[in-house]
Amino acid sequence: MKKLNTFNLKGDIFGGITAGIVALPLALAFGIQAFGVIDVQDIPNIGAIGALAGLVGAIMIGFFAALFGGTPSQISGPTGPMTVITATLISGIWSSGTTQSIETVLITMSVAGMLCGLFQILFGILKIGKYIRYIPYPVLSGFMSGIGIIIILQQIYPLFGMKSPVLIVDMITQFPSKIAGFDLYALLFGIATIVIIYLFPLITKKVPATLVALIAVTIISLFVKSFNPALTIGEIPSGMPLPFFAKFSLAGIAWGGVLKTAVIPALTLAGLGSIDTLLTSVVADNITKTKHNSNKELIGQGIGNFFAGIFCGIGGAGATMRTVVNVKSGGRTRISGIVHAIFLLAILLGLGRFVKYVPLSVLSGILITVGIGIIDFKGLKDLPNIPRADAVVLLTVLFLTVFVDLLIAVGIGMIIACVLFMKRAGDLVESGYNAGEITQFDKEMPWSDENGLTDDIKHQIYIQRLNGPIFFGSITRFQEVMHDVPDDVKVVIIRMRLVSFMDQSGLYAMETAIKDLQAKGVMVLMTIIQPQPMYMLTKMNVIPALIPQEHTFPTFEDCTHFLEELFHLN
């Protein structure tokens, strides 16, 4: 761990507090979602137990991941995907019939969290972080959309003031028969929460809409005397969090059974949390123009999840929305993440007694907006236009995520994507493509047809030569070299002559790179686009929406003539 950098202390403090304000309602909501399978008739204070677990998880992961991680501006805490796994674990324990003890549930969850942390630390030591680049976009898109759908389905029942079934299929099939028992006030409070979250940013974005919705609707609910108090969080225990071994008697615990129950969910949490975190790290890099250390970040996340487990908090990962809020509020170093965690701890120590009045449907409304935000609408909208193979992978992963198992979904999605890519590579070889060619995005010697460029033109342009397919395995390097384009150039020429294939991952990477260049006022030109990439670029409207047709050229000589006219060199 490096010494804390205080060069941006004011921005880090403000960013950390702002991120903490955003994190508070989410931590409460995710915690309650994780324990939502347990009926309040069985455990009357289950809402408070869940809220406390979410808050403790946010504190522990936020603090230790910031202190030891490899992405300075990242804010970590409970996230939608991680909460879904934790909820599945708790559901399995509670509905197994072997125990109805909340202590056993919490101990098993704690062990799973600790194991998750140890797995992530191991991932970092083995330098597994670099392999995140090999997950194709359709797999991530289908997976994240599936997670978003699960969150929405799980929160529909609490939104109506009802207990949700455990299985996704039951949530769908039983809803018509159970809807008659809904609570009108709970539904109104939940809908009001959703409306505020979407409309309040039209007034101002300086105050987090989720916090405004939480406070405003809770205050309104206090004046509705007929609202059922059982549909609120309940009082959260205040004071410093205690380790699970100090809170519960461990006598009589069947540790063999606990470990057997916890190990697979722990591995799933570790894998999913690592993916979730490193994707957020990439987002942070793009905003701050920095480069994270992926393996160090995994170690930091592992330490955070290990301590979250010890203190009965739910697991978490790097949180995209909270990280973006932190950066835009001035946070740049690990101090911001530490401040965010200390802020939440202060809430737990001093203000926890006020949280008990929050209606559960308000938190459901918050989570439904989170679920909607997780769904990859862009990927789903582009399904008719992307290659059929990518569409099959995306839909397969989405279906398996929602109705089967998250880990199985990713595994099968990766297998299908790899098999399809091998077929594509074989087709390219058979059609005359050089099998020994690998994708390279390096600054290399000019190609022979560039000799006609005059010095006047050379000083104002930047040529990016692409050698080989742009696909999920090569986009990380592609993104790196596109970020290295000098700031003072007026024109960037992307040479596509040797790009024989582009998948959905490559297409979105290209689209993002073009938008980033154009945002800097740079004109982007393309030359010699082969049929398959041209089909992808036109089908997805990159050409002509981003790059006009007149800025694409069949030969480099044509491009040279255009540049001469552009710079008035004739």
Secondary structure in CASP SS format (residue, H / E / C, confidence):
PFRMAT SS
TARGET T0000
AUTHOR 0000-0000-0000
METHOD secondary structure of the structure
MODEL  1
M C 1.00
K C 1.00
K C 1.00
L C 1.00
N C 1.00
T C 1.00
F C 1.00
N C 1.00
L H 1.00
K H 1.00
G H 1.00
D H 1.00
I H 1.00
F H 1.00
G H 1.00
G H 1.00
I H 1.00
T H 1.00
A H 1.00
G H 1.00
I H 1.00
V H 1.00
A H 1.00
L H 1.00
P H 1.00
L H 1.00
A H 1.00
L H 1.00
A H 1.00
F H 1.00
G H 1.00
I H 1.00
Q H 1.00
A H 1.00
F C 1.00
G C 1.00
V C 1.00
I C 1.00
D C 1.00
V C 1.00
Q C 1.00
D C 1.00
I C 1.00
P C 1.00
N C 1.00
I H 1.00
G H 1.00
A H 1.00
I H 1.00
G H 1.00
A H 1.00
L H 1.00
A H 1.00
G H 1.00
L H 1.00
V H 1.00
G H 1.00
A H 1.00
I H 1.00
M H 1.00
I H 1.00
G H 1.00
F H 1.00
F H 1.00
A H 1.00
A H 1.00
L H 1.00
F H 1.00
G C 1.00
G C 1.00
T C 1.00
P C 1.00
S C 1.00
Q C 1.00
I C 1.00
S E 1.00
G E 1.00
P C 1.00
T C 1.00
G H 1.00
P H 1.00
M H 1.00
T H 1.00
V H 1.00
I H 1.00
T H 1.00
A H 1.00
T H 1.00
L H 1.00
I H 1.00
S H 1.00
G H 1.00
I H 1.00
W H 1.00
S C 1.00
S C 1.00
G C 1.00
T C 1.00
T C 1.00
Q C 1.00
S C 1.00
I H 1.00
E H 1.00
T H 1.00
V H 1.00
L H 1.00
I H 1.00
T H 1.00
M H 1.00
S H 1.00
V H 1.00
A H 1.00
G H 1.00
M H 1.00
L H 1.00
C H 1.00
G H 1.00
L H 1.00
F H 1.00
Q H 1.00
I H 1.00
L H 1.00
F H 1.00
G H 1.00
I H 1.00
L C 1.00
K C 1.00
I H 1.00
G H 1.00
K H 1.00
Y H 1.00
I H 1.00
R H 1.00
Y H 1.00
I C 1.00
P C 1.00
Y H 1.00
P H 1.00
V H 1.00
L H 1.00
S H 1.00
G H 1.00
F H 1.00
M H 1.00
S H 1.00
G H 1.00
I H 1.00
G H 1.00
I H 1.00
I H 1.00
I H 1.00
I H 1.00
L H 1.00
Q H 1.00
Q H 1.00
I H 1.00
Y H 1.00
P H 1.00
L H 1.00
F C 1.00
G C 1.00
M C 1.00
K C 1.00
S C 1.00
P C 1.00
V C 1.00
L C 1.00
I H 1.00
V H 1.00
D H 1.00
M H 1.00
I H 1.00
T H 1.00
Q C 1.00
F H 1.00
P H 1.00
S H 1.00
K H 1.00
I H 1.00
A H 1.00
G H 1.00
F C 1.00
D C 1.00
L H 1.00
Y H 1.00
A H 1.00
L H 1.00
L H 1.00
F H 1.00
G H 1.00
I H 1.00
A H 1.00
T H 1.00
I H 1.00
V H 1.00
I H 1.00
I H 1.00
Y H 1.00
L H 1.00
F H 1.00
P H 1.00
L H 1.00
I C 1.00
T C 1.00
K C 1.00
K C 1.00
V C 1.00
P C 1.00
A H 1.00
T H 1.00
L H 1.00
V H 1.00
A H 1.00
L H 1.00
I H 1.00
A H 1.00
V H 1.00
T H 1.00
I H 1.00
I H 1.00
S H 1.00
L H 1.00
F C 1.00
V C 1.00
K C 1.00
S C 1.00
F C 1.00
N C 1.00
P H 1.00
A H 1.00
L H 1.00
T E 1.00
I C 1.00
G C 1.00
E C 1.00
I C 1.00
P C 1.00
S C 1.00
G C 1.00
M C 1.00
P C 1.00
L C 1.00
P C 1.00
F H 1.00
F H 1.00
A H 1.00
K H 1.00
F C 1.00
S C 1.00
L C 1.00
A C 1.00
G C 1.00
I C 1.00
A C 1.00
W H 1.00
G H 1.00
G H 1.00
V H 1.00
L H 1.00
K H 1.00
T H 1.00
A H 1.00
V H 1.00
I H 1.00
P H 1.00
A H 1.00
L H 1.00
T H 1.00
L H 1.00
A H 1.00
G H 1.00
L H 1.00
G H 1.00
S H 1.00
I H 1.00
D H 1.00
T H 1.00
L H 1.00
L H 1.00
T H 1.00
S H 1.00
V H 1.00
V H 1.00
A H 1.00
D H 1.00
N H 1.00
I H 1.00
T H 1.00
K C 1.00
T C 1.00
K C 1.00
H C 1.00
N C 1.00
S H 1.00
N H 1.00
K H 1.00
E H 1.00
L H 1.00
I H 1.00
G H 1.00
Q H 1.00
G H 1.00
I H 1.00
G H 1.00
N H 1.00
F H 1.00
F H 1.00
A H 1.00
G H 1.00
I H 1.00
F C 1.00
C C 1.00
G C 1.00
I C 1.00
G C 1.00
G C 1.00
A E 1.00
G E 1.00
A C 1.00
T H 1.00
M H 1.00
R H 1.00
T H 1.00
V H 1.00
V H 1.00
N H 1.00
V H 1.00
K H 1.00
S C 1.00
G C 1.00
G C 1.00
R C 1.00
T C 1.00
R H 1.00
I H 1.00
S H 1.00
G H 1.00
I H 1.00
V H 1.00
H H 1.00
A H 1.00
I H 1.00
F H 1.00
L H 1.00
L H 1.00
A H 1.00
I H 1.00
L H 1.00
L H 1.00
G H 1.00
L C 1.00
G H 1.00
R H 1.00
F H 1.00
V H 1.00
K H 1.00
Y H 1.00
V C 1.00
P E 1.00
L H 1.00
S H 1.00
V H 1.00
L H 1.00
S H 1.00
G H 1.00
I H 1.00
L H 1.00
I H 1.00
T H 1.00
V H 1.00
G H 1.00
I H 1.00
G H 1.00
I H 1.00
I C 1.00
D C 1.00
F H 1.00
K H 1.00
G H 1.00
L H 1.00
K H 1.00
D C 1.00
L C 1.00
P C 1.00
N C 1.00
I C 1.00
P C 1.00
R H 1.00
A H 1.00
D H 1.00
A H 1.00
V H 1.00
V H 1.00
L H 1.00
L H 1.00
T H 1.00
V H 1.00
L H 1.00
F H 1.00
L H 1.00
T H 1.00
V H 1.00
F H 1.00
V C 1.00
D C 1.00
L H 1.00
L H 1.00
I H 1.00
A H 1.00
V H 1.00
G H 1.00
I H 1.00
G H 1.00
M H 1.00
I H 1.00
I H 1.00
A H 1.00
C H 1.00
V H 1.00
L H 1.00
F H 1.00
M H 1.00
K H 1.00
R H 1.00
A H 1.00
G H 1.00
D H 1.00
L H 1.00
V H 1.00
E H 1.00
S C 1.00
G C 1.00
Y C 1.00
N C 1.00
A C 1.00
G C 1.00
E C 1.00
I C 1.00
T C 1.00
Q E 1.00
F C 1.00
D C 1.00
K C 1.00
E C 1.00
M C 1.00
P C 1.00
W C 1.00
S H 1.00
D H 1.00
E H 1.00
N C 1.00
G C 1.00
L C 1.00
T C 1.00
D H 1.00
D H 1.00
I H 1.00
K H 1.00
H C 1.00
Q C 1.00
I E 1.00
Y E 1.00
I E 1.00
Q E 1.00
R E 1.00
L E 1.00
N E 1.00
G C 1.00
P C 1.00
I E 1.00
F C 1.00
F C 1.00
G C 1.00
S C 1.00
I H 1.00
T H 1.00
R H 1.00
F H 1.00
Q H 1.00
E H 1.00
V H 1.00
M H 1.00
H H 1.00
D C 1.00
V C 1.00
P C 1.00
D C 1.00
D C 1.00
V C 1.00
K C 1.00
V E 1.00
V E 1.00
I E 1.00
I E 1.00
R E 1.00
M E 1.00
R E 1.00
L E 1.00
V C 1.00
S C 1.00
F C 1.00
M E 1.00
D C 1.00
Q H 1.00
S H 1.00
G H 1.00
L H 1.00
Y H 1.00
A H 1.00
M H 1.00
E H 1.00
T H 1.00
A H 1.00
I H 1.00
K H 1.00
D H 1.00
L H 1.00
Q H 1.00
A H 1.00
K C 1.00
G C 1.00
V C 1.00
M E 1.00
V E 1.00
L E 1.00
M E 1.00
T E 1.00
I C 1.00
I C 1.00
Q C 1.00
P H 1.00
Q H 1.00
P H 1.00
M H 1.00
Y H 1.00
M H 1.00
L H 1.00
T H 1.00
K H 1.00
M C 1.00
N C 1.00
V H 1.00
I H 1.00
P H 1.00
A H 1.00
L C 1.00
I C 1.00
P C 1.00
Q H 1.00
E H 1.00
H H 1.00
T E 1.00
F E 1.00
P C 1.00
T C 1.00
F H 1.00
E H 1.00
D H 1.00
C H 1.00
T H 1.00
H H 1.00
F H 1.00
L H 1.00
E H 1.00
E H 1.00
L H 1.00
F C 1.00
H C 1.00
L C 1.00
N C 1.00
END
